[in-house]
């Protein structure tokens, strides 16, 4: 731990490295020192800014070996998922930018074509895309007469993603000698190490063995029966001793497992893979959080972290959050409803389902990074008489668009879709949950709730369970600021009924979710600064919308909308539909039709005019002409 936290001195090797070409001039001892320096910078930066820690600490030596063996940037490294790529960023001309990781106008937490088109030829933040993208790059290179390589590095459970499996199925057919690196950090393929597998693979991956094998095959083909017998013995031996039989059946040569923290071993095996004329998968065993003991002991907890003191480690804030309230409420409901089951796509902790899983382990299903399967599986559970709750981050629920329609809503099955991390998030464009309402509102038979705080989430989850129809529950990351109360009585379900949070006579602001607090703060400023009395309405339900109340307000007052969602397809669109043929919206506040960058939420909101003071000033400017109020 002290080594990881040490301060870089004047002899820092990282300071001398501007491009991967510089790595190839270093001695083995210097490479080891560089690995320690990279870990120090990653830990120091992430502990200051927040970010993904344990995954990138585990890929330092692998990153060095890949840049040593492959001719980057002519050869492309495609990281799956991109949060493994912090060391890659530091070695590819982004040392200064990396200090501002995930800060406004700083360094992205994932690979980004905008940030580095030379070294990040394919961007990515969602799992499972690397194999297919790399295969496309290699096929395109061959079509233009180039032998440039594209290497997908698949980790953090991405291999069991359906897209990865589809990609694997196409590798042999493509004819490209793709090299796939499987970063196995105990979240994809089972741990498989030992002297015998290492010895057998050292022989099988060696060039001498390959030359001897080719010569032997040529000679033995003259004796067909003996050749067939030797082939069968080889295949049987590999099936018994090596965990790569599946890949071999797919036409992909298996190499490994190899110690992912030994640069010499990695270079040897990756070189053999690079020189192979067939597709190859290299099985690399790494340790998440390597070099920082707290992350090694609790890799899931240190996967994505807020700023923290690296000497003390992460400390729980003790605050109630939407995710925690969701998990506790679901566990509360499950006590008296045995039909309730929960589904997670490799995010039990992140979605608050760990509490539910501890109390009802046989009723929590973790399907891995397979969101489409999760939703279709939920439809089957529902058709079989259970009441499933699928908790998936908003940004990942996009992958299940068709199953939501085809398998849940079209068949009107009682599935509850819990969309965590809705709204703008620090991770940036790949992870913003600001597009969900646009496709969810189009779904038939679906009710959409959006709680303003943890108590409202509990109420709406009770409603969703009681309704026994398809329901989507959309809520953001973090806290809603409420004092959570599991004993609070829950009123009967009221889908399509909005709640007036503040009375006003000059204008109305319609909103939902945690933007209710923003709207209330804007209303206070409007009254204090401009003498305008603003009503604030919590829509609560986005489908069906309380259209009757909206029409009543629009007939009397200027109506404004505010949402943590793109303006297209969300609350503004719902209000436009409800108010068609009469007085429409006077103003809309939400995310515009452009890529929303990463950064601290308050800073990004300020850039787009979505803070309470900006909203209040904009409303006042729109309603006052020449100092006189315009009704």
N, C-alpha and C positions, 0 to 999 in steps of 0.2 A: 504493500500500500504506500509506503514511504517512497518507493521508486516511482510509482505512478504519479505521486503528487509533487515530485521534486521540481524545483524551478530550473528552467532552461538557462544555461550559462552562455558565455561567449563562445564556447566550443560546440555549440549546438549544431548537429549535423542537419537538422531540418532547415535551419537558416540558410544552408548552402544548397538545398535542393529546390529548384524552381520548376523542373519538369521531370517526368519519369526517367528520362535519359540519364539524369544524374545518378539514379540508383545503381545503374549498371557499372559504375566506377567504384562502388563501395566495397570494402572488405566484409567478410562475414561478421566480424566483431562490430564494425560500424553499422551494419544492417540491424544487429541486435540492439544497439544503442538507439538507432533511429526508431525502432519499434517502441522502445520505452518513452521516447520523446513524443511520439504521436499519441500514445495513451495519456501522457501528461496534459497535452494541449486539449484533447477531447474531453477529459474529465474536468479540467479547469473551465473550459468554455461552456459545457453543458450545465455544470453546477451553477454557473453565473446566469445563463440565459434560459435554461430549460432545454429539453430536447430528448432524443432517443439515445440512451447511454449504453445499456448492456450489449445490444446487438453490435454497435460499432466497436466497442472495446474487444469484442470477440473476433473481429475480422482484420485486425491490424497486420499480422504476419501474412495472412492470405492475400491482402491487398498488395503488400510488398512483392510477394512471389508472383502474382499475376502481372504486375507491371515489369518485373524482371524477365519473365518468360515471353510475354506477348509484346508486340511492337506498337504500344500505344503512343499517340492517338490513332495511328493508322489502323490498328486493331481496336475494336470497341469493347468496353466492359459494360455489361447491362446488369445492374444490381436489382435483385428482386428479393426483398422489398428495398427501396432506395434508402431507408434509414440505416442500412448497413454501411453506407458509403462515406462516412465522415473522413476516414483516413484517405480515401480516394480523392476527396476534395482538397485535403491538405497537400497532397502530392501533385496536384494538377493546377498549380498557379492560383490557388484561392486561400492562401494562408491569412492574408490581411482581412479578406472578406469573411472568413470563417469566425473571426472574433465577434462578428455581428450575426451569429447564427440565429435564425428565426426572428430577427428584429426587422423592423420596417426598413426596406431598401437594403437589407443585409443578405446573408447567405441562406438559401433555401435548405430545409431539412431533408430534401430528397434530390435525386438527380433532376436537372432542369436544363432543357435545351436553350432557354433564354439566358441562363447564367453562364453556361459553358458549352456552346454548340460543338466545340472541338472534342471535348472529353465526355460530354453527356449527350451522345447522339440520339438517345431515346430517353425521355423523362419517364418518371413513374413513381407513384406512391401507393398504388393498390397492388395486392399480391397476385402472382400467377401470370404476369404478362411477359416476363423476360425470355422464356424459351421461344415463344411464338415470334416475338419481335426480333430476337437474335437470328432465328431461322430465316426470317424475311430479309434481314440485312445481308446474311451470307448468300442467299439465293440471288439477291440483287447484285451483289459484288461479282458473282460468277457470270451473271448475264452481261455485265459490262466488261468482262475479261480481266477482273481483278481477283487476287487471292487474299484480300483482307479478311480478317477473322472477326467474328462477333461472339463474345463469350458471356453467356448468362450465368450469374451467380445466384443460385436459388437457396433461400434460407428462411428461417422463422416460420416454418410450416407451409411455405408457398408451394411445395411440391404436390401436396394433396389437393390443391386448388384445381377445380375442374378445367380451367384454361391451361394450366401446366400439363395436365394429363392429355388434353387434346393436342397440345404442342408436341409432346413426346410421341404421340401416335403418328405424327406426320414427319418426324425427323428422317427415318430411313427412306421413306418414299421421296423425299426432296433431293437426295443424293449429296447433300452438303455434309462435309466432315465436321459437324458441329461439336464443340467441346462444351459440355455442360458441367458446371461446378456445383455440386450439392454441398452447401454449408450446413452440415448437420450439427445443430447445437441442442440436440435432444428435443427438438420441436418438429422434426420431420420424420426421418427414418430412425429406428431404434439404435441405440448406441451399440456399436460392434467393433471391439478392439481386441487385441491379443497377439501373441507371438506368431501363431500359425497363419492367421489371415494376412498379417503384415508380411511374413516371409513369402507366402505364396504369391501375393500381389507384387512384391518386389521383383520376383522372378518373371511373372507374367507381363509386367509393364516394361521390363528391360528390353533394350534394343537387341541384345545378344539372343535373348529368348525368341524375340520376334523373327530374327534372321534364321535361327535354327529351326523354328516352327515352319517357316516358309519353305526352307530346304527340305525338311522332313516330309512335308506334304507333297512336294514335287516328286520325291523318290517313292513315297508310299503309294501314290496314285497308280504306279505300275503294278501294285499288288492290291486290287480293289477290296478284297475281303479284309485284309489287314488294315487298310486305310480306314474303312468304315468302323472297325473295332476300336482303333486308336481314337477316332473322332468321338465315339460313344463314351469311351473312358474319360476323355478330356471334359466333355460336357457334364458327365455325371460327377466328376471330381469337383468341377466349379460349382455345380448346384449344391453339393454337400457343404463345401467349405466357404463359399463366398455368398454374401447377401445381395448379389447382383443379378440373380437369375431372371427376374422380371425385365430388367433393362436389356439383357442379352436376347430375350425373346422378342423384344421390340426392335432388334437390330442395332442396339447401342452397346458398345463395349464398356464393360464396367472395370474401373480401376479404383482401388482403395480397400479398406479405409486408410486414411493417412492422418497423422497428427497435424492439425491445423495451426499449431503454434511452433512448428519446426520449419523454418525457412528452407533449409537444405532438402528436407523430405518433400516439401511442397514443390520446390523448383524441379526436383527429379521427376515427380509424377506428372506435373503439369507439362513439362517438356515432352515426356512420352505421349501425353494426350495430344499436344500440339502437332507432333510429328506423325500421328496416326492418320491413315487414309480413310478410316471409318469414323462415324459418330462415336463419341466417347462421353461417359459420365464419370467424373472424378468425385469420389465420396470423401469429403473432408470433415474430420471431427474437430469441432471447436467448442470452446467454453464461453457461454454468454457472460459478459462482465469481466473477462479475463484480466487480471492485474489489479482489480479493485474488489477487495474481499466482500463488502456489503452487497455488491451487484452479483457476485458469484453465488452468494448464499440465497439471494432473493432476486433472480434475474427478471421475473415477471414484474416485480414491484419497481425495478429500475429500468424497465423497458422504455417508457415515456415518462419523463420527470419534470416537475417545475424547478425553479431555482432552489438550491439547497446548499448547506455547508458540507463539503466533501469529508471533512474531518469528523463530523458528527453523524453523517448519513441522513437519509430521509426521516422526517418526523411528521407524524400525522397531525393535521390541523385540527382534527376533532369536529370540523364543520359538517353539518348535514348537507348533502348534495342531492341533486335530482336522481342520480344513479343509485345512491344508497337508499333514498326514500323509495325508489321503485323496488329494489330488492327486498326491503323490509316489508313493504306493503304486499308484495306477491307472496312472501312467506306467511304473512298474517292471513291472507285469503286462503292459502293452501291448507291451513289447519282445519278448515271446515269444508273444503271442496277438494275431495280426493281426485277429481277429474282434471284438476289444474296441473299442467306440466310446463316446463320451460326449455327453450332451445337457445343455444348460443353458438356463434360461429367463431370459436377460438377467442372469445372475449368475455369469459365468465366474470373475471375481476373488473374489467373496464365497464361492464354494463350493470354492475351491482348484483349479479346473480350468485356470487360466492356465498352470500348469506343463505340464499335459498338452497344452494347445493349442499351446504353443511347440514341443514336441517332435513332436506329431502333428497339425498344423493341419488336415489333411484328414479327421481322425477326430473332430473336435469340432464339434458342431452347436449353434449358438445360435439358438433359435427365437423369441427375444423373450419378452415377458410373455404367455405362452400355455401355462400349465401343463397344461391338458387336452390340447392338441395335442401337447405334449412327451411325455406318457405314451402317447397313442395312436400317435404317431410311433414311439416306442420299441417298441411291440408289433409294428408293421410291420417294423421293422428286425430284430427277433427272429425273426419268422416267415420273414424272408428269409435267415436263416442267420447273422446277426451277433449279438453279445452286447452289448446296450446298457446303459449305466449312466446313469440320469437323476438328476442332482444338483439338488435343489430344497429350499429352506428348508421346514421343517416346517409353518409357518403358511400357506405358499402351496400346499403339497401338498394341503391341504384342498380346494382347487378341483378337484383331479383325482380326487375320491372315486369317481365313477362309472367313469372309464376304468381306474382301478386294478382295480376289480372286473370290469367288462365286457370290457375289452380285454387285460388281463394275467393276472389270477388265474383267471378263469373258463376261460381258454384255456391256462393253465399254461405260459405263455411265459417264457423265461429273461431276464427284465428285472430289473435291480438298481435299487432305488429308494433313493437316498442322501438321507436327511432331515437336512440341516444345521440348526443353530440350534434343536435340540429342547430343550424345557424352558423355564423362565421366562427372559425377556430384559428388558433395560432399557426397550425401546420400548413395552412395555405390552400392554393387552388385545388390540389388533389384531395383535400379532406374537408373543405367547407361543406356544411350541410344546408346549403341554401337553394337547392333545386328540388327537394322532395315534394313540396306541395304541388308543384307544376305537374308532376305525373300522378300523384296520389289523388288529386282532385278530379282527375279524369276517370278514375276507377268507379264502376257501378257498384252499388250496394255497400260502399265503404263509408263509415263515419270517421271523421278526423278531429281528434281533440288536441289542444295545445295548452298545457297548464302554465300558469304564471308563476307558481311557486310549488314547493314540495307538498304542501297540504292539498293544493288543487290537483296535483298529480295523483295523490292517494285517492281522492274523490273520483277522479276520472277513471282510474284503474278499476275501482269498485264498479263504476258504471259499465265499463267495457265487459267485465266478467258477467254482469247481470244481463246484458243485452243479447248475448249469444248470436251475434252477427259479426261480420268482418269489421274490425276497428283498428285504426292507426292512432298511436299515442306519440306525439312529437314533443321532445323537450331537449334543452341545451345541456352542455357540460357545466359543471360547477354548481353553485348554490343559487337558489331563488330568494334567499334571505329570510325565509319563514322559520318560525319555531315549530318544528315538526311534531305532530301530535297524533299518535296511533289510536288514541281513544276518542277522537273527535267524531261525532255522529255524521253519517254520510246521507245526504238527501237522496231521493229517488232520481234516476237518470233524467237529464234535461238536454239531450242533444239538440243543437240548433237554437239554444237560448244564450244570448250574450248577457254580460253583467256590467252595469254602469258603476264605475269606480269613483267617479267624481262628477258632480253636477256642474253644468255651465250653461250660459245663455247666449254666448257670442259665437261659439264654434264647437265642433266635436272632433276628437281624435280617436279613431278606431285602431286598435292594435291587438296584440296577443302575446303570450309567453312573457319572458323577462323584459321585453320592450314596454310592458305596462309600467315598469318603474321609470323608464326613460320618458314615456309620455306624461306621467304624473309630474316629473321634474320639469318638463317643458311647460306644462300647464301652470305650474307655480311661477315660472319665469314670465310667462305671458301676462299673468295677473299683476305680478310685482313690477315688471318693467314697462308693460304696455297698457295695463288696465283692461285686458281682455279676459273674459270669463270662459274658460275652456272645459268642456265636458270630456271625460276620458272613458272609453268603452273597451272592455276586455271581451273580444269576440268569443274566446274560449273554444268554440267549435268552428272549424273552417269548412266543414261539410257535414250536415247542411248549415249554411250561414243563417244568422238571424236577419233575414232579408226584410221582414216587416219593420223591425226597429230601425234598420238602416234607411229604409225609405221614409220613415217618419222623421228621422233626423235631417235627411237631405232636403225635405220639404220645408224645414224651418231654419236650418243653419248651414254654413259652409262645413263640409265634411272632409277631413284629411285622414289618410291611412299611414300607418307606420309598421314596418315588419322587418324581421331579420331573415329575409328571403329575397330572392330576385323579384323585381317588380312584375315580371312576366309570369303569370300562373299562380301567384300567391293571393294574399288578402286584397290587394288593389284590384286584381283581376276579378276576384269574387264579388267585390263591391260594385265594380263596373257592370257586371252581369246583373246584379240585384237592382241596380239603379237605372238600368237601360229604359229609355222612354221618358225619363223624368230628370230632375236636377241631378247631375253627376258629382263626382269627386272634385273638390277644389284643388287638392294637392296630394301627391303621393311621395312617401319617403321609404326607401328600401334600396337594395343593391341593384345597380344598373346592369345593362346587358353587356358586360365585359368581364374579363378575367379579374377576379378580386385577389390581390396579392396576400402574402403572409405578413405577419407582424403582430404586435400586441393589439388585441381587439380595440381598445380605446383609441389607439393611434390610427388604426385603419378606419374606424368609424368616423373619426375627425376628418380624415382625408376625403371622405365621401359625404360629409355634411350630415352625419347621423347621430351626433351627440345632442343631448337635451338643449343646451344653449343655442346650437346651430339650428335645430328644428324650430325652437321658439322664435328665433329671429327671422327665419325664412317665412314662417306662418304670418308673423306681424307684418313683414314686408309685403306679403301677398294681399293682406286684408286692409292695408292702409294706403290710400292714395292721396298725396298732398296733405298728409296729416289728418285726413278724415277717414273714419271707418267705413268700409264698403261691405254691406250685408251680403 
